[in-house]
Amino acid sequence: MCAGQKDANRKGCINPSIPEYILKNKCCEVLGIENFSEEIFYENITDINVLEPGLLEFVFIDGSKKKVEWKSTAKKDWWTDETRLEYAKLRQNPEFSRKIKRFNDFSSFIKCEKCGKSYRRQKQKYC
C-alpha cells in the first residue's frame, strides 16, 4: 500500500494497494520466468513505479522500462459463497444494522409487507 493512503484518511493517494501475489505474478511475466525468484528479481529490476491505478512500470538494471497493466482480484477471491452466506446471516441481526452508519435506529425494524425487505435511510434529501 502506498504510504500516501494513510495521509488524510486515505485521501492522500489514489493508487490502490497491490496484493503481493499480483506483484509476484507481474514480475514473473516481465522477467519471463515461471516462478518468482528473489535472486532473479534483484539481478534484473531496480524499481517498480506505480504510474496510476492498474499500471506498473518496471525499471531494469540496464535503464530500460516496461509498463504492465494489472487488475486486483482480491475482492472476488475473498467474496466466496460461504462469506456471502455468513454476511447475509449477520445482516439479519438488528444490532448489526444499527452499528453501520448508513442505517438509523429504525433500520431492520421497518419491513415492506409486499417483499419482506427492510427499509433504509435515504442517501439524498428531497424537499
N, C-alpha and C positions, 0 to 999 in steps of 0.2 A: 504494500500500500504506500502511496505517496505520503510523505510527511506533511505536505501541504493540506491534506484532507483533514488533519487534526486541527488546523488553524481555523478559527471562526466556525466551529461546529461543522466541519466537513464542507464548508462553503469556499474554502481557500483554493481548491483544485478540482477541476472537472474530470481528471483521469481516474478511472475506477481501479480498484485493487485487481491484481492479476494473480490467479491461483498458481502455485508453484508447478503443478503438473502441466499447466499450459506453457509456462516458461520453458520447462524441460523439453516438451514436445516441439516447441518452435525452435529451440536450439538444435535439436536433432534434425529438424527439417532444413535449417540453414546450413548446418555442417555436413549434411548428407550421411548421417550415421543412424543406426537403428535404435540403440540405447544410449541414454545420456551418460556422458563421462566427464567428470570434473577436469581430468587431465587434458582431454582433447579441447574442452571449452577454454581453459586457461591458456592453452597453446595458440588459440586462434582468435579469440574475442577479447577486445579491450573494454568495450562499453555496450550497454543496451539502452537506447533512448526511447522513452515513451513519447511519441510525437503528438498523439491525440488518442481519444478513446478508440481502442481497436486497432491501433497501428504502432508497431515496434520498429525500431531501426537498430540493426546490429552493426557495430563498428569493428572491423577486423584489424589485426595487428599491422597489416600492410597499408592501412588507411582506407581501404575500400569499405563501402557501406551497402547494406541490403535491407530493404523495407519488407516487413511481413505483417499481414493482417491477422488478427485473432478475434475470437468471439468466446465469451465465457459461457460455459455450460453448467456453472456451479448451481444455479437455481434449479435447473432441470434435474441435475444429479441429486440434489438434496430433496426436492419436492416429489417424493415417491408416493405410491398408492397408500402405503402404511402411514406416512407422515400426514397425508391429506385426511385420512380417517381419524387419526389422533386429534388433529386440529379441529375437525368438524365436531368431534365429541366435546372438546374443550370450549368451543364457541357456544355450545348449548347451555353452558353453565352461566346463570345470570351474573354471578360475581365477576367472571372473566369479562363480560361485556361492559361492566361499569368501570373497569380499570383502564380500558382503552379510551383515549381522549376523544375519538371521533363519535363515541357513544355518549349518551347522557343518562340521567337517573331513571328515565323511563324505558331505556333500551332493554329489550328482551322481555318486557312486561306487556307491551302493546303488540298484539298479534293481528294479522289480517285474517278475517274469518273466511275469506274466499280461498286464499292459497296457503295459509298457515305460517307465513314468514313474519319475521319481526319488523317493526317499524324502526327506522333510524333517523338520526338528526340530518337535516338538510345541510349540504355543503355551502349553498348560497342563500342569501337572504333576499326575499322578494317583497316588494312594497305593494 
